[in-house]
Amino acid sequence: MLLQRMTAHPTVCLRQLAHGQRAEEVGFGRFLDNSRVTAERVIEGWGDQTGAAAAGRHVLAIQDTSEINFHTIPGRRRGLGKTKGGGRGLLLHAMVAIDANSGSCLGLVAGRIWTRRGRIRVAHEKRPSENKESHRWTTTAERAKTVLAGAAMITAMGDRESDIFAAWARVPEANVHLITRSMHDRRLANGEGLYATAERFAFTTTRLVALPERERKRSARLATLTLRFGKVELARPCYTPDRDLPKSVPVTFIEVIERNPPRGAEPVHWRLLTTHEVADADAAWQIVDWYKMRWTIEQFWRLLKQQGLRLEDSQVEAADRLLKLAAIAAKAAVVILQLLQARNGPFSEPASIAFTTDEITVLERLNAKLEGKTSLQKNPNPKATLRWAAWIIAKLGGWDGYPSSKPPGPITFKNGLQQFHAMVAGWSLKDVRMP
Protein backbone atom coordinates (compact mmCIF):
# COMPACT_ATOMS: atom_id res chain seq x y z
CA MET A 1 0.00 0.00 0.00
CA LEU A 2 2.83 2.39 0.75
CA LEU A 3 4.30 1.72 -2.70
CA GLN A 4 0.90 2.30 -4.31
CA ARG A 5 0.54 5.59 -2.51
CA MET A 6 4.09 6.72 -3.25
CA THR A 7 3.83 5.80 -6.91
CA ALA A 8 0.85 8.06 -7.37
CA HIS A 9 1.82 10.75 -4.90
CA PRO A 10 2.31 14.17 -6.48
CA THR A 11 4.79 15.85 -4.14
CA VAL A 12 8.52 15.33 -4.22
CA CYS A 13 10.09 16.85 -1.11
CA LEU A 14 10.20 14.33 1.70
CA ARG A 15 8.60 16.71 4.17
CA GLN A 16 5.77 17.43 1.74
CA LEU A 17 5.25 13.72 1.16
CA ALA A 18 4.78 13.32 4.88
CA HIS A 19 2.27 16.21 5.14
CA GLY A 20 4.56 17.81 7.71
CA GLN A 21 4.22 14.84 10.09
CA ARG A 22 7.56 13.69 11.47
CA ALA A 23 6.47 10.05 11.81
CA GLU A 24 5.38 9.88 8.16
CA GLU A 25 8.53 11.68 7.07
CA VAL A 26 10.61 8.99 8.76
CA GLY A 27 8.41 6.32 7.16
CA PHE A 28 8.89 7.72 3.68
CA GLY A 29 12.61 7.95 4.31
CA ARG A 30 12.70 4.27 5.22
CA PHE A 31 10.70 3.47 2.10
CA LEU A 32 13.30 5.19 -0.10
CA ASP A 33 16.08 3.38 1.79
CA ASN A 34 14.46 -0.04 1.25
CA SER A 35 16.78 -2.03 -1.02
CA ARG A 36 13.81 -4.00 -2.38
CA VAL A 37 12.34 -0.79 -3.79
CA THR A 38 14.29 0.29 -6.85
CA ALA A 39 13.76 2.93 -9.50
CA GLU A 40 13.64 0.12 -12.07
CA ARG A 41 10.74 -1.59 -10.27
CA VAL A 42 8.82 1.68 -10.06
CA ILE A 43 9.40 2.29 -13.78
CA GLU A 44 8.16 -1.22 -14.59
CA GLY A 45 4.82 -0.19 -13.08
CA TRP A 46 4.52 2.99 -15.14
CA GLY A 47 2.75 1.25 -18.00
CA ASP A 48 0.24 -0.90 -16.08
CA GLN A 49 -2.76 1.35 -16.76
CA THR A 50 -1.33 2.77 -19.98
CA GLY A 51 -1.38 -0.59 -21.72
CA ALA A 52 -5.08 -1.06 -20.99
CA ALA A 53 -5.89 2.50 -22.11
CA ALA A 54 -4.01 1.98 -25.40
CA ALA A 55 -6.09 -1.02 -26.52
CA GLY A 56 -7.36 -0.61 -30.10
CA ARG A 57 -5.83 2.84 -30.59
CA HIS A 58 -3.09 4.29 -32.73
CA VAL A 59 -0.62 5.40 -30.05
CA LEU A 60 2.14 7.96 -30.45
CA ALA A 61 4.84 6.73 -28.07
CA ILE A 62 6.81 9.94 -27.52
CA GLN A 63 10.17 9.67 -25.78
CA ASP A 64 12.65 12.24 -24.58
CA THR A 65 15.45 12.73 -22.05
CA SER A 66 15.81 15.56 -19.55
CA GLU A 67 18.50 16.44 -17.04
CA ILE A 68 17.32 16.84 -13.46
CA ASN A 69 19.80 19.18 -11.74
CA PHE A 70 20.00 19.38 -7.96
CA HIS A 71 21.56 22.03 -5.75
CA THR A 72 24.94 20.80 -4.52
CA ILE A 73 28.14 22.20 -3.06
CA PRO A 74 31.66 20.73 -2.98
CA GLY A 75 31.77 17.97 -0.39
CA ARG A 76 28.03 17.38 -0.66
CA ARG A 77 27.46 15.94 -4.12
CA ARG A 78 25.00 13.30 -2.82
CA GLY A 79 26.52 10.73 -5.19
CA LEU A 80 25.20 12.60 -8.22
CA GLY A 81 27.02 12.59 -11.55
CA LYS A 82 27.88 15.53 -13.76
CA THR A 83 25.33 16.99 -16.17
CA LYS A 84 25.94 18.88 -19.40
CA GLY A 85 25.58 22.27 -17.77
CA GLY A 86 28.42 21.51 -15.37
CA GLY A 87 26.08 20.82 -12.45
CA ARG A 88 25.21 17.63 -10.63
CA GLY A 89 22.12 15.55 -11.09
CA LEU A 90 20.51 12.63 -12.88
CA LEU A 91 19.05 11.91 -16.28
CA LEU A 92 15.47 10.81 -16.77
CA HIS A 93 14.37 9.22 -20.02
CA ALA A 94 10.61 8.79 -20.33
CA MET A 95 8.09 7.68 -22.94
CA VAL A 96 4.57 9.10 -22.88
CA ALA A 97 1.67 7.49 -24.77
CA ILE A 98 -0.61 9.83 -26.72
CA ASP A 99 -3.74 8.97 -28.69
CA ALA A 100 -2.81 9.87 -32.28
CA ASN A 101 -6.33 11.06 -33.09
CA SER A 102 -7.35 13.02 -30.00
CA GLY A 103 -4.00 13.96 -28.45
CA SER A 104 -5.11 12.54 -25.09
CA CYS A 105 -2.29 11.47 -22.80
CA LEU A 106 -2.79 7.79 -21.94
CA GLY A 107 0.06 7.61 -19.42
CA LEU A 108 3.71 6.67 -19.11
CA VAL A 109 5.02 3.66 -21.01
CA ALA A 110 8.64 3.03 -20.07
CA GLY A 111 11.96 4.75 -19.47
CA ARG A 112 15.20 4.85 -17.58
CA ILE A 113 16.79 6.91 -14.80
CA TRP A 114 20.55 7.07 -14.21
CA THR A 115 23.53 9.16 -13.15
CA ARG A 116 26.79 9.47 -15.07
CA ARG A 117 29.66 7.70 -13.33
CA GLY A 118 32.79 9.31 -14.73
CA ARG A 119 34.25 9.45 -18.18
CA ILE A 120 34.09 6.50 -20.62
CA ARG A 121 37.50 5.78 -22.17
CA VAL A 122 36.40 3.80 -25.25
CA ALA A 123 35.54 6.05 -28.19
CA HIS A 124 31.82 6.33 -28.99
CA GLU A 125 32.12 4.97 -32.54
CA LYS A 126 33.99 1.89 -31.29
CA ARG A 127 31.35 0.83 -28.78
CA PRO A 128 28.41 -1.43 -29.78
CA SER A 129 24.95 0.07 -29.44
CA GLU A 130 24.15 -1.64 -26.14
CA ASN A 131 27.16 0.06 -24.50
CA LYS A 132 26.05 3.58 -25.36
CA GLU A 133 23.69 5.94 -23.53
CA SER A 134 21.85 6.39 -26.83
CA HIS A 135 20.76 2.75 -26.65
CA ARG A 136 17.92 3.94 -24.40
CA TRP A 137 16.03 5.14 -27.48
CA THR A 138 15.97 1.64 -28.92
CA THR A 139 15.33 -0.28 -25.69
CA THR A 140 12.49 2.04 -24.67
CA ALA A 141 10.84 1.66 -28.08
CA GLU A 142 11.23 -2.11 -27.81
CA ARG A 143 9.65 -2.06 -24.35
CA ALA A 144 6.70 -0.13 -25.83
CA LYS A 145 5.89 -3.13 -28.01
CA THR A 146 5.17 -5.16 -24.88
CA VAL A 147 3.41 -2.47 -22.82
CA LEU A 148 1.28 -1.31 -25.78
CA ALA A 149 0.72 -4.75 -27.27
CA GLY A 150 -3.05 -4.18 -27.47
CA ALA A 151 -2.71 -1.00 -29.54
CA ALA A 152 -3.83 -1.04 -33.16
CA MET A 153 -0.62 0.77 -34.14
CA ILE A 154 2.40 2.21 -32.35
CA THR A 155 4.43 5.14 -33.65
CA ALA A 156 7.57 5.69 -31.58
CA MET A 157 8.63 9.29 -31.83
CA GLY A 158 11.62 11.35 -30.72
CA ASP A 159 13.67 14.42 -31.41
CA ARG A 160 17.10 14.53 -33.08
CA GLU A 161 18.87 12.34 -30.52
CA SER A 162 16.67 9.38 -31.47
CA ASP A 163 17.92 9.40 -35.08
CA ILE A 164 19.97 6.23 -34.64
CA PHE A 165 20.51 3.69 -37.42
CA ALA A 166 20.20 0.76 -35.02
CA ALA A 167 16.71 1.96 -34.08
CA TRP A 168 15.68 2.27 -37.74
CA ALA A 169 16.90 -1.25 -38.32
CA ARG A 170 15.53 -2.99 -35.22
CA VAL A 171 12.36 -1.27 -33.99
CA PRO A 172 9.90 -1.15 -36.93
CA GLU A 173 7.40 -3.96 -37.48
CA ALA A 174 4.12 -4.30 -39.36
CA ASN A 175 2.22 -2.13 -36.87
CA VAL A 176 5.21 -0.38 -35.24
CA HIS A 177 6.63 2.73 -36.92
CA LEU A 178 9.11 5.51 -36.22
CA ILE A 179 8.99 9.27 -36.69
CA THR A 180 12.22 11.07 -35.86
CA ARG A 181 13.70 14.47 -36.53
CA SER A 182 16.86 14.09 -38.60
CA MET A 183 20.00 14.72 -36.54
CA HIS A 184 22.57 15.04 -39.33
CA ASP A 185 23.21 14.54 -43.01
CA ARG A 186 23.40 10.79 -43.59
CA ARG A 187 24.96 8.68 -46.27
CA LEU A 188 22.40 6.91 -48.43
CA ALA A 189 22.62 3.45 -49.96
CA ASN A 190 23.46 4.96 -53.38
CA GLY A 191 26.43 6.83 -51.91
CA GLU A 192 24.81 10.26 -52.01
CA GLY A 193 24.08 12.51 -49.05
CA LEU A 194 20.57 12.70 -47.55
CA TYR A 195 20.24 16.48 -47.67
CA ALA A 196 21.67 16.82 -51.17
CA THR A 197 19.20 14.22 -52.40
CA ALA A 198 16.33 16.03 -50.66
CA GLU A 199 17.24 19.25 -52.49
CA ARG A 200 15.97 17.59 -55.66
CA PHE A 201 12.54 16.90 -54.16
CA ALA A 202 9.93 19.40 -55.32
CA PHE A 203 8.03 21.50 -52.79
CA THR A 204 4.40 20.44 -53.14
CA THR A 205 2.01 22.31 -50.86
CA THR A 206 1.83 25.11 -48.30
CA ARG A 207 -0.24 25.17 -45.12
CA LEU A 208 -0.93 27.47 -42.18
CA VAL A 209 0.12 25.53 -39.10
CA ALA A 210 -0.48 26.40 -35.42
CA LEU A 211 2.79 26.11 -33.51
CA PRO A 212 2.59 25.43 -29.75
CA GLU A 213 4.54 27.50 -27.26
CA ARG A 214 8.07 26.40 -26.43
CA GLU A 215 9.14 27.77 -23.10
CA ARG A 216 11.84 30.50 -23.38
CA LYS A 217 12.21 29.67 -27.07
CA ARG A 218 8.98 30.45 -28.90
CA SER A 219 5.54 31.90 -28.29
CA ALA A 220 2.54 30.11 -29.73
CA ARG A 221 1.89 31.41 -33.25
CA LEU A 222 0.70 30.54 -36.74
CA ALA A 223 3.31 29.70 -39.36
CA THR A 224 3.07 29.26 -43.12
CA LEU A 225 4.99 26.08 -43.88
CA THR A 226 5.99 24.62 -47.24
CA LEU A 227 6.50 20.86 -47.62
CA ARG A 228 8.42 18.43 -49.77
CA PHE A 229 9.03 14.71 -49.36
CA GLY A 230 10.48 11.63 -50.99
CA LYS A 231 11.68 8.08 -50.39
CA VAL A 232 15.32 7.45 -49.44
CA GLU A 233 17.38 4.50 -48.24
CA LEU A 234 19.65 5.09 -45.25
CA ALA A 235 23.00 3.31 -45.40
CA ARG A 236 24.50 1.54 -42.41
CA PRO A 237 27.28 3.70 -40.91
CA CYS A 238 30.64 2.64 -42.30
CA TYR A 239 32.45 2.15 -39.01
CA THR A 240 29.70 0.80 -36.77
CA PRO A 241 30.71 -2.20 -34.63
CA ASP A 242 27.13 -3.50 -35.03
CA ARG A 243 27.85 -5.64 -38.06
CA ASP A 244 24.58 -7.58 -37.66
CA LEU A 245 22.60 -4.56 -38.86
CA PRO A 246 21.25 -4.53 -42.43
CA LYS A 247 23.24 -2.59 -45.04
CA SER A 248 20.37 -0.15 -45.59
CA VAL A 249 16.89 0.81 -44.37
CA PRO A 250 14.16 2.43 -46.53
CA VAL A 251 12.38 5.47 -45.02
CA THR A 252 10.59 8.61 -46.17
CA PHE A 253 12.20 12.03 -45.76
CA ILE A 254 9.85 14.98 -45.12
CA GLU A 255 11.01 18.60 -44.97
CA VAL A 256 8.94 21.60 -43.92
CA ILE A 257 10.28 25.14 -44.12
CA GLU A 258 8.92 28.51 -42.97
CA ARG A 259 10.14 30.86 -45.69
CA ASN A 260 8.80 34.13 -44.29
CA PRO A 261 8.85 34.05 -40.47
CA PRO A 262 7.75 37.06 -38.38
CA ARG A 263 10.47 39.58 -37.64
CA GLY A 264 12.70 38.35 -34.85
CA ALA A 265 11.27 34.82 -34.90
CA GLU A 266 13.40 31.77 -35.62
CA PRO A 267 12.08 30.15 -38.81
CA VAL A 268 10.69 26.65 -38.58
CA HIS A 269 12.77 24.06 -40.39
CA TRP A 270 11.93 20.42 -39.72
CA ARG A 271 13.60 17.49 -41.40
CA LEU A 272 11.65 14.37 -40.48
CA LEU A 273 12.26 10.70 -41.20
CA THR A 274 9.55 8.04 -40.93
CA THR A 275 8.85 4.40 -41.70
CA HIS A 276 5.17 5.19 -42.36
CA GLU A 277 4.05 4.86 -45.96
CA VAL A 278 3.79 8.36 -47.45
CA ALA A 279 2.04 8.22 -50.81
CA ASP A 280 1.05 11.85 -51.23
CA ALA A 281 1.22 15.33 -49.69
CA ASP A 282 -1.76 14.70 -47.40
CA ALA A 283 0.01 11.70 -45.90
CA ALA A 284 3.17 13.78 -45.45
CA TRP A 285 1.22 16.51 -43.64
CA GLN A 286 -0.24 13.82 -41.38
CA ILE A 287 3.30 12.91 -40.30
CA VAL A 288 3.94 16.60 -39.55
CA ASP A 289 0.74 16.79 -37.51
CA TRP A 290 1.75 13.74 -35.49
CA TYR A 291 5.22 15.17 -34.93
CA LYS A 292 3.68 18.38 -33.59
CA MET A 293 2.16 16.31 -30.77
CA ARG A 294 5.68 15.79 -29.46
CA TRP A 295 5.19 19.05 -27.53
CA THR A 296 3.07 17.05 -25.01
CA ILE A 297 6.24 15.62 -23.48
CA GLU A 298 7.54 19.18 -23.01
CA GLN A 299 4.45 19.83 -20.87
CA PHE A 300 5.32 16.72 -18.88
CA TRP A 301 8.83 18.02 -18.15
CA ARG A 302 7.47 21.40 -17.13
CA LEU A 303 5.08 19.82 -14.64
CA LEU A 304 7.80 17.58 -13.24
CA LYS A 305 10.52 20.20 -12.86
CA GLN A 306 8.73 23.53 -12.43
CA GLN A 307 4.95 23.68 -12.07
CA GLY A 308 3.82 22.09 -8.85
CA LEU A 309 6.22 19.18 -8.34
CA ARG A 310 9.55 21.06 -8.46
CA LEU A 311 11.60 17.89 -8.40
CA GLU A 312 14.89 19.78 -8.58
CA ASP A 313 14.19 21.37 -5.18
CA SER A 314 14.29 18.01 -3.41
CA GLN A 315 16.55 17.76 -0.36
CA VAL A 316 16.77 13.94 -0.31
CA GLU A 317 20.33 13.12 0.63
CA ALA A 318 21.52 10.23 -1.57
CA ALA A 319 21.54 9.59 -5.32
CA ASP A 320 19.85 6.18 -5.11
CA ARG A 321 16.98 7.73 -3.15
CA LEU A 322 16.71 10.58 -5.68
CA LEU A 323 16.45 8.05 -8.50
CA LYS A 324 13.47 6.40 -6.80
CA LEU A 325 11.92 9.77 -6.05
CA ALA A 326 12.27 10.84 -9.69
CA ALA A 327 10.50 7.67 -10.87
CA ILE A 328 7.65 8.33 -8.42
CA ALA A 329 7.39 12.02 -9.34
CA ALA A 330 7.25 11.19 -13.06
CA LYS A 331 4.13 9.10 -12.50
CA ALA A 332 2.56 11.96 -10.53
CA ALA A 333 3.43 14.51 -13.23
CA VAL A 334 1.70 12.52 -15.95
CA VAL A 335 -1.49 12.22 -13.84
CA ILE A 336 -1.53 16.01 -13.40
CA LEU A 337 -1.05 16.35 -17.17
CA GLN A 338 -4.02 14.05 -17.76
CA LEU A 339 -6.20 16.09 -15.39
CA LEU A 340 -5.21 19.33 -17.10
CA GLN A 341 -6.07 17.84 -20.49
CA ALA A 342 -9.44 16.65 -19.17
CA ARG A 343 -10.15 20.15 -17.88
CA ASN A 344 -9.48 21.69 -21.31
CA GLY A 345 -10.39 19.00 -23.83
CA PRO A 346 -13.47 18.77 -26.05
CA PHE A 347 -14.23 15.31 -24.64
CA SER A 348 -13.05 13.22 -21.75
CA GLU A 349 -11.23 9.94 -21.45
CA PRO A 350 -12.46 7.41 -18.88
CA ALA A 351 -11.17 8.00 -15.37
CA SER A 352 -9.62 4.54 -15.47
CA ILE A 353 -6.65 5.80 -17.53
CA ALA A 354 -5.38 7.60 -14.41
CA PHE A 355 -7.17 5.97 -11.46
CA THR A 356 -7.61 2.40 -10.24
CA THR A 357 -10.99 0.76 -9.57
CA ASP A 358 -10.67 1.37 -5.82
CA GLU A 359 -9.70 4.99 -6.42
CA ILE A 360 -12.75 5.54 -8.64
CA THR A 361 -14.93 4.16 -5.83
CA VAL A 362 -13.44 6.75 -3.48
CA LEU A 363 -14.02 9.44 -6.12
CA GLU A 364 -17.70 8.48 -6.29
CA ARG A 365 -18.11 8.90 -2.54
CA LEU A 366 -16.17 12.16 -2.51
CA ASN A 367 -18.28 13.54 -5.35
CA ALA A 368 -21.45 13.05 -3.30
CA LYS A 369 -19.86 14.95 -0.41
CA LEU A 370 -18.34 17.76 -2.46
CA GLU A 371 -21.37 18.65 -4.58
CA GLY A 372 -23.59 21.46 -3.37
CA LYS A 373 -27.36 21.79 -3.53
CA THR A 374 -27.63 24.12 -6.52
CA SER A 375 -27.00 23.18 -10.14
CA LEU A 376 -23.94 25.43 -10.24
CA GLN A 377 -22.43 23.44 -7.38
CA LYS A 378 -22.91 20.05 -9.07
CA ASN A 379 -20.25 18.13 -10.94
CA PRO A 380 -21.40 18.77 -14.55
CA ASN A 381 -19.40 15.95 -16.11
CA PRO A 382 -20.41 12.36 -16.97
CA LYS A 383 -19.71 9.97 -14.13
CA ALA A 384 -16.42 8.02 -14.19
CA THR A 385 -14.88 10.21 -16.89
CA LEU A 386 -11.50 11.83 -16.35
CA ARG A 387 -13.13 15.28 -16.50
CA TRP A 388 -15.51 14.19 -13.72
CA ALA A 389 -12.51 13.07 -11.68
CA ALA A 390 -10.67 16.33 -12.43
CA TRP A 391 -13.60 18.31 -10.99
CA ILE A 392 -13.40 16.28 -7.75
CA ILE A 393 -9.60 16.52 -7.43
CA ALA A 394 -9.70 20.27 -8.11
CA LYS A 395 -12.32 20.74 -5.40
CA LEU A 396 -10.09 18.86 -2.96
CA GLY A 397 -7.25 21.16 -4.02
CA GLY A 398 -9.15 24.32 -3.09
CA TRP A 399 -11.02 25.24 -6.30
CA ASP A 400 -14.55 26.54 -5.64
CA GLY A 401 -16.10 24.64 -8.56
CA TYR A 402 -18.02 27.54 -10.10
CA PRO A 403 -17.94 27.76 -13.92
CA SER A 404 -17.22 31.49 -13.68
CA SER A 405 -14.08 30.94 -11.60
CA LYS A 406 -10.56 30.62 -12.96
CA PRO A 407 -9.95 27.02 -14.06
CA PRO A 408 -7.84 24.91 -11.69
CA GLY A 409 -4.13 24.77 -12.51
CA PRO A 410 -1.24 22.38 -11.84
CA ILE A 411 -0.75 23.40 -8.21
CA THR A 412 -4.45 22.99 -7.45
CA PHE A 413 -4.42 19.49 -8.94
CA LYS A 414 -1.21 18.67 -7.07
CA ASN A 415 -2.76 19.73 -3.78
CA GLY A 416 -5.97 17.86 -4.56
CA LEU A 417 -4.11 14.66 -5.40
CA GLN A 418 -2.18 14.94 -2.16
CA GLN A 419 -5.45 15.03 -0.22
CA PHE A 420 -7.02 12.33 -2.37
CA HIS A 421 -4.29 9.74 -1.92
CA ALA A 422 -4.41 10.19 1.83
CA MET A 423 -8.09 9.26 1.61
CA VAL A 424 -7.35 6.30 -0.65
CA ALA A 425 -5.00 5.00 2.04
CA GLY A 426 -7.94 5.20 4.45
CA TRP A 427 -10.21 3.39 1.99
CA SER A 428 -7.75 0.51 1.90
CA LEU A 429 -8.51 0.11 5.60
CA LYS A 430 -12.27 0.34 4.89
CA ASP A 431 -12.32 3.71 6.58
CA VAL A 432 -12.74 6.39 3.94
CA ARG A 433 -12.02 9.79 5.43
CA MET A 434 -14.28 12.46 4.03
CA PRO A 435 -13.59 16.19 4.22
Protein Blocks (a to p, Z undefined) as FASTA:
>chain_A
ZZmmmmmpcbfbfklmnnopaklmmmmmmmmmpmkbcfklmmmmmmmmmmmmmgopacdd
ddddddddddddehilnopacdfkopacddddddddddfklopafbjfbdcddddebjaf
bdfklpcfklpfklmmmmmmmmmmmmmmmpmbdcddddfklmcfklmmmmpcfklccddd
dfbdcddfkopafklmmmmpccfbdcdddddddehkbccdddddddddddddddddfklc
blmbcfbdcddddddddfbgcehiacdddddddfbdcfbfklmmmmmmmmmmmmmmmmmm
mmmmmnonlmmlpcbfbfklmmmmmmmmmmmmmmmmmmmmmmmmmbdcdfklmpcfklmm
mmmmmmmmmpcfbfklpcfbdehiaklmmmmmmmmnopaoiakbccddfklmmmmmmmmm
mmmmmmmnopacdZZ
